[in-house]
Amino acid sequence: MDQSEVEDAEFIIKAKGFPYGVTPTELAAFFAGCDIKGGKNKGLHFVHTQGKKNRTEAYLEMYDEDDVSKALQYNKKYIQDRYVEVIRSNREEMEIALEGSSTKGASGDTLVVKATGLPFTALPVDISEFFAGADIKGGKKEGIFFQRNDDGSPLGACFVEFITLEDVQLALSKDKRYLGNRFCNVVKSTADERDKAIEKQKAALEDISEPIVKLRGLPFKATESEIKGFFENQEIVSLEMVLNELKNCKGDAFIEFASLYDAKEALQRYKIRYLHRNVDVLKSSKSEWLASIPQSNKIVKTVDDIEEPIVKVDGLPTNVTKNQVEDFFFGMDCKTIQIVKQSNGNCNGEAFIQFDSVETVVKALKKNGEPLEQDSSSSSPVEVIASSLCDWRKTPLKKKEPSPNPRKRSLDHASSGRHQPQPRLVSYPDQKWDGGAGLSRSFSEKEFLVNMIGLPFSATEEEIRSFFSPLTVTKVQFILNDRGQSKGIAVVGFYTDTDRVEAMKRDKKNHWFSLHKSLRSK
């Protein structure tokens, strides 16, 4: 065989004469020192002789000529009591011999099985152990496909493809056995049935209208920063856990991503192993989020539980006025009232109110469930919940018609993305703003502020000052959650509006990542 023929052969050898029942692991061990291309699961192919169950021939794909030379040295060596003939082969010969054997045996028998009745917590490693002794094609990472419901929850079924008919027979012998505490059924299937199930499931998981997912089954010690670490390749806008009265995670969390694409990528995760729990990744919506989180947060009743003197009112009529809102909170000092309006100028049912203190917020929260107008039988009850500047700023303002004499445009809400930094000139009340970690700062009314959203949880004041260098930053305050951990949000003050305008030019620029990386590497 000349050099060109060697290249065309693509370094393939044929082994025959070994004992019946030899496994891929044993045959790979026989060729010790030879590098099989793709490993035993991809580079080793058994031949099923027509009309016989015995398999005594196999083709092996090697990486290079050196590996072929080493393999040929095993010619006439023994496996058990049989000597093995090893000869050089080529791809054309191999494909002819293996024709029809990739997912079917010699008589058309399939190499794919379907297991149903599985525990909803089952993972690939559990399936691999359940079928112990049978070789799964591609291993547990590629040879097992779990079926899921349209919302992403486990269906309790999976497809498994094996290498040989003997592996399939061994797998079918597991029928009606227990996996954990579940009685499982194992039946023959086909590659076509599996592929159709894969396509149907992919289409169902990508059929989403909101970039929101729900995590179910989290451990009670879960933290926001650790959850965010599971989705490093996706951009997270906000993350919120459902908490119990002890402020521990109740097992659920909601995540809003920056785009539908990021949410679809997250939903491809079948399960996440978090501490001792297997966490489901499910499709969700803003309505489900709001229905779950407020119920857990309504336990907030004391001054210590409230971070900012702001509430959100929901369920207002479309023609509500600020005077009506003030009358509803009669006897309480409403510093600022913003009614959120639609494009037609009507209220969308929401309003934000800033009070003089968190003590007043406690009183305001007791108005939850009361009608807007006490003396009107047609007035519907409204919902009053604790809120924050972050939520307030994420609420879009009604766009104003352009003035015939245009003036210099304010940078308030200049950013269109709800997760982008949205600066606003804020007159903070004359009080201490505590971010939850002993921070006692009050921004001067003369300071010009920007709000940074989407920061790394590990960001420091030094990094933020360096990010805006050479601009002079007056103060930096991080917004913390009730555990004293960063929410990825910071309020930054500047001396002049000119500095603030210059700072806003860095909105959504990627040099924060470069700065963060360089500082961490020092």
N, C-alpha and C positions, 0 to 999 in steps of 0.2 A: 504493500500500500504506500503510494507516494504521499508527499506532504499535503497536496491539495485534498486528497481523499481523507486524510486525517482531520483536516479542518472541517470538511463536510460532515464527518462522523460526529462532530461536536462532543467528542470525548465520552462515548457511550460504550459500555461493556455489557455482555450477556453472561449470566450465571445460570447453570442448569445442573440437575442431578442431585440437588440437596434434598434432605428428607421432607416428607409431607408434614405440614404442621409448623414449619419454621416461621417465626414471626418476623416482622420488619426489624425489630430491635435486635434479634439474634443474627439476622443476615447482615445488618450494618456492623455489628460487632465482629463478624467474621472478616470483614474488610477493614480491620483496624489500621489506622494510619492513612486511609484514603479519605479524601474530602468529598463527600457526596453533595452535589449541587442541590440546594434546597432542603438538605437533611433527609432523613428516612421517610418523612411524611410527603415530600414532594418529588424527591429525586430517585425514589426506589419504586419500581412498578412490577407487580406480580402478573404473570400470564396464567389465565384460566383455560385449560385445555377443553375443547368442545366435547360435551358429553361426559366429562369427568369432573369430580370434585377436587381431585388432586391438583396441587400447584407445585411444580418442581422447577419452574423457570422464572427468571426475573431479569429486568433490564435496570441498569443503574447509570445515572448521568453524573459524570465527574466534572470537576472544575477545570482541570488542565491535563496536559499530556503526562506530567509527572504522576498525577493520581491514577491515570490509566495504566501506566507502567507498573506502579505498585500493586494495583488490583490484579494485573495479569500474573504476578508472582504467586498469587494464591491458587493458581490452576492446579488441579489434582490434590488440593489440600482437603482435609476431612472436616465435615460438620457431623458430629455424632459418629454414626457408623457408615456414612456415605461420603464419597469423595465428590468434590464439586468441580465441574468443568467451567473454566472462565475463558471467554474469547472476546475479541474486539467486535463491535457491532456499529450500526449507524442509525440515524433517526428514521429513515424510511422503513427499515426492517422492523424497528421498534413500534412504529405507528401501525403498521400492518398487523403485527402480533397483538397489539393492545386495542385494535379497533372494536368498539362496542363495549369495552371493559371499564370505561371511566366511571360511569354511574350504573352500569348494568353488568351482570355476569355473562357467562358463556351462553346461557339459555334465556337471556333477556331478564334475568333476575336483577332487581334494583339493589343498589348499595345504600339507599337512604331509608331511614326509619323515622317514625313520628312517635313521640312520647307525650301522653296526655295525663292529666290528673296530678301534675307536679305541684309541689309547694310553691306558693307565690314568692317565697324568699330564695328559691333555688338559683344558684350561680353556675357558670360553666364548669368550675371545679367540682361541684356536686354531681353534675351530669357525667363528667369524666370518671369519677369514682363509682357511680352507679353502674356504668358499663365497663368496669375494670376487667382487663384481659382482652378487650376488643380495641383495635387500633383505629382511632378517629382520623379521617383524612384532614390534614391541615392542623391537627391538634385541637385542643379545647378552645383556642382563640379564634379559629377560622372554620372549624368543622361543625360548630353548633350554632343554630339560629333559634332564638327565643321569639315566640309570638306574643304580641301585645294587643290590648284593646285600642280603640280609636283614640282614647285620651292618654295613652302611653302606659297604662297600668298593666301588670303581667297577666297573661291569659292562662298560665299554668300548662303550657304546651311548648314543645320545641321539636325541630328537625335535626337529625344527626346523620352525617354521611361517613361511612366507613371505607376501609381500603379494600377488603376482600369479602367474598361471600361467607367465609368462615366467621369473620367478624360480625356480619349481619346476623348469622344464626345464633351466635353467642348473645348478641344484643336482644334478639327476639325471645331468648330463653329467660330474660328478665321480666317478661310480661307478668302483670298481676303481682308484682313484688312491691315492697314499701320503700319509699324514699322519704326519710324523716318519718312523719306521721301520716303521709298521704299514700294511698293505694294507686299505683301507676299502671297505665296501659301502654304497651309497646306494640306497634303494628307496622307493616311494610308501607312505604310511601314511594314517591318518585321525585326525581329532581325537578320535573315540570311542576308538580304540586307545590314544592318548596319555593321555587322561583316566583310562582304566581303569588304566594303568600307574602314573599318579601316585597314585591312591587306594590301590593295592596296596602301593606303596613306602612311603607315609605310614603305613599300618597296620603294616607290618613294622618300621619304625624306632621306632614308639611301643610296640611289644611288648617292654618291658624290665621286669625285676623288681628291678634294682639301679641306683642312680643313678651308674653308673661308665662312663666312656668311655675309649677308648685313642686316643692320637695316634700315627700311624705315618708315618715319613719326615721326622722332625725333623732339622735340621742339627746337627752335633756341637757347635756353639757355643751351642746353645739354653740359655736360663736360665729358672728357674721364674717370675720376675717378668714376663718377656716373654710366656711362654705364658699366664699368668693374664690379661694384657692383652687377649688375643683373646676372652675370655669375661667382659667387664665387666658384662654384664647378667644374669649367672648367679652364684649364690653358691657358691663353691668351699670344700669342707671340707678337703680335702687334695690334694696334687699331688706326684707322685714320678716322677723320670726314671730310666730304666735306664742305668746308667753302665758305661763300660769301665774297664780297669785304670788309665788316665790320668785317670779321673774326668770324662771328656767324655761327652756324651750319645751313646748308641748308635743313636739314631733313634726310640726309643719312649718314651712317657710315659703315666702313668695319672692320671686325675682323678676324684675323688669329689665329687659335687655335693650340695647340701643337700636336694634333693628330686628325685623322678622327673621333675617338670615341667621343672626346670632342665636335667636330662640330655637330655630330649627336645628342648628348644630348642637345645642344643649340637649334637645329631645332625643338625639341619637344615642345618648348615654342610657343604656338599659337600666343599670343600677349603679349606685355609688357606694363603695365600702367606706363607711365613716365610723371609726372606732369599732364597736361590736355590732353595728347595725348595717343592714342593706337598705339603702335609701332609694325610693322610686322617684323618677323624674317625669312629671305629668304636665299635660296641657292645662292652662288655667286662663283666667280673665280678670279684669279689674273689678268686676262686680263680685266675683267669688272672693277676691282679695279683701275688698271693703266689708264684705259680709262676715269674714273670719277675724280680721285684725281688730276692728272696733270692739267686738265682744270681749276680747282678752284685755284690751286697753281701758275698758270702762271701769276696771278696778282701781284706776288712778283717782284718789279722793283727797289726798293730803298735799300740803304745800311742797313737801320734800319730793313727791313723785312728779311734779310739774317743772319743766325746764325753762319754759318761756311763757310770758303773759299773753298768749295768743290762743284764740279758739276759732274753730271753723263751724259755721252753721249751715246745715243742709236741709233741703225740703222747703225752701222759701218760694213764694209765688213769683211769677214772672214780672209783676208790676211793683214789687216791693221797693220801698224807699229807705234812705238812711234814717229818717225820722222814726219810721216804724221799728227799725232795728234798735235804735236808742231807747224807744219806749219799751221794747221787749226786755231790755236789760236796765230798766229803771232803777236808779239808786246806785249804779255801778259806773265808774269813770271810764268811758270808752275813749281812748286816745285817738284811735284811727279806725275807720270802717271802710272796707272795700267790698263792693258788691260785684261779683264776677258776672260779666254780661256776654251775651251772644253777639254775633255779627249784626243782628237786627236791633240791638240796643236793649233787649229784654234780659232780665236776670236768668241765668241758667240754673237757679236754685241754690247757689252757694254764696257765702259771704265770709270774709275774714275780719275779725275784730281784735285789735290790740288794746289791752287794758293797762291800767297804771301799775299793777303788781300781780304776782302769781296768787296772792290771797284772794284777789277779786276773781281770778279765773276759777278758783274752787267754788265760789258762789255762783258764777255763771254756769258751770257744769251742772248745777242742780236744776237748771231750767230745761234740761234735756227732756224731750217728750211733751213739753207744754205747747199749746197753740200760740201762734204769733200774736193774735189779738184775743185777749181773754174774753171780751164781751161779744165776740162773734161766733155763732154756732157753726158757721161754714169754714172757719179757719182750721187748717190741718196742723197737727203737731210737727214740730221741727226737731232736728237732731243737733245737739251741741256736743262737740268733741274737742279735746285738747289738740292743738296744732303747733306749728313752728314757722319760723321765717323761711326755712327751706321749702316747706310745702307751699307757703304763700307765694314765693317767687317762681315756683314751677307752674303756677296757674297763669295762663295767658291773659293779657289785658286786651281790651277792645282797642282795635286800631283806630286812630283819629284820622279824619279827613285832612289832606294836606292844606296848609294855610296859604292864602294868596300871597302873603308876605313871609316866605319861609325864613325861619330862624335856624340857628345852629341846633341840630338834632340832639336830643338827650340820648345818652347811652342806656337808659333804663330799658330793660328787656330788649336790648339790641340783638341778642342771640336768639336764633329761631329754634334751635334744638332744646328740648326741655331738660336734657341732661348736661347742656353746655353751661359754662359760667354766665350768669345773668346779673350784671351789676345793677344796683339800685341805690340812689341817694337816700339814705335812711336817717331820720332823726330819732335816735334811740331815747327812751325815757331815762330820766336821771336816776338810774339804779344800777345795781350790779348785775351783770349777765354772767351766770355760772354755767360753764359748759359741762359740769359734772365731774371735774377733776380739780376742784379748788381754784379755778380761774376766776379772779375778781377784776373785771375790766369794764369800763364804760367808754364807749366811743364818743368823742366830742361831736357836737352837732356840726362843727365846721369841717369835719373830716369827710373825705370822699371815698366811698366804699365800693368794693367789688366782691362778689360771692363766687368762690371757686368750688365747683362740684365735680366729683369723680376723681378726687385725689387718692393716691395709695394710702392705705390705712396707717402705714409706717411713716408718712411724711412728717417732717419736723419744721419748726419755725425758721430755723437756719436755711433749710432748703427752699422755702417759699421766698424768703428775703433774697436769696441768691438768684432765684428764678426771675424776679422782677428787677434785678440789678441792671443798670445803675440808678434806677428810680428809688426814691427814699420811701420806705414803708414805715408808717407810724406805729401800727399795731397789727398783730395777727391773733385771731381767736379761732380755735378749732371747735366745731360743734360735736359734742359727745353724746353717746347713748346713755341709757340708765345704768350701764355697767362701767361707765367711765372710759369706754373705747371710742376711738374716732369713727365718725360716720362717713369719712371721706369728703368732708365739707369744711371750708374755712372762710371767715370774713376778714378781708384785708383792707386796711385804711391807708389813704394817701393824703398829703397835705393840700394838694391842689387838684382842680378838675383836669388840668393839663396832664398831670401824672396819671390820672385815672384813664383818660383817653388813650395815652400811650400804653398803659397796662392792658387795655382791652384789645390792642393789636395782637396780643399773644394768645388770644382765645383759640383753643383747639390746636395749638401748635405742638409739634412733637418734640420740641427741645426740652420739655419737662422730663421726658423719659431719659434723654441723654444726660441731663443734669443729675437726675436721681441716681442713674447708674454710676456716673463718675464719682459722686459723693460717697456712694456705698462702697466703691472699690478702694477708697483711701484707707 
